[in-house]
Amino acid sequence: MKTPLKKVVLETALTAYENGLMAGTSGNFSAIDREAGVMVITPSSIPYRELQEDDMSVIDLEGLLISGMKPSSEWQMHLEIYRTSQKTGAIAHTHSPFATAFAVLNEVIPTVLIEMALLGGAIPVAPFAMPGSIELGVAVAETLNKYEVNACLLESHGALAIGTTMEQAYTNAVYLEDVAKIYHYARAVGQPKIVKETAINQMLASMKG
C-alpha cells in the first residue's frame, strides 16, 4: 500500500536512533491515517539502519497487516492510544536513557521547567504491564488521558510521546529526554525548585490562545 506516512515514520525512526533515543532495535514509531483507516508502524526486530520505506508495516485499525514486514510487538499499544485519543496522529516510543532512568525508578518528573507546559506539565508514569500486551496499551492510554499530557514514562520500560504529527511526536520525545536530563543533573547538585501550578496553567492558556 502506498502512503506518504511510510517515509515520514522511517525518517523519524532513523533520526531518533542516530540521536541516541534508543539502542539496537528497541523503540517504535507510528502514524495514523484515520481517513484511510490504517496505521503505519516500524517493523519488529529490524536494525534501523537496514530499514527501507517499503518495510514499514501498514496495518488496519483492527490489527490486520496490509503490507510491509511484521509490525512492532507494541502495535496494540499504539492502536489503543489512537482509539482513545482522536487528537493523536503519531506516536514515538523510545528508550531514551535519562527518561527511562526515571521510568526504572517509577518516579514522576515534576514541573521543574516552565517549558514543560509544552508536554502538558509533570510527566507521569504509566503502571507496568508486559510489553506487547493490550494491557500496556490501556495503561499508557489511560495515563495520557487522565493527566492530559503529551508524554509519559512506562514503568520499568521506557518513554512515550504523542503528537498531532510525526514531527510533533518526535519533538515531544526530544523535549522529554531533555527535561529528564536537566532534572537528573539538578538533583545531583541540589534540590530542584518546582514551577508553580499557576505558572504552568498560565503558560498552557497562552499556548491555546
Summary of the structure (lengths in Angstrom):
residues: 209
radius of gyration: 16.5
end to end distance: 39.0
largest distance: 53.5
contacts: 731
relative contact order: 0.16
helix: 45%
strand: 18%
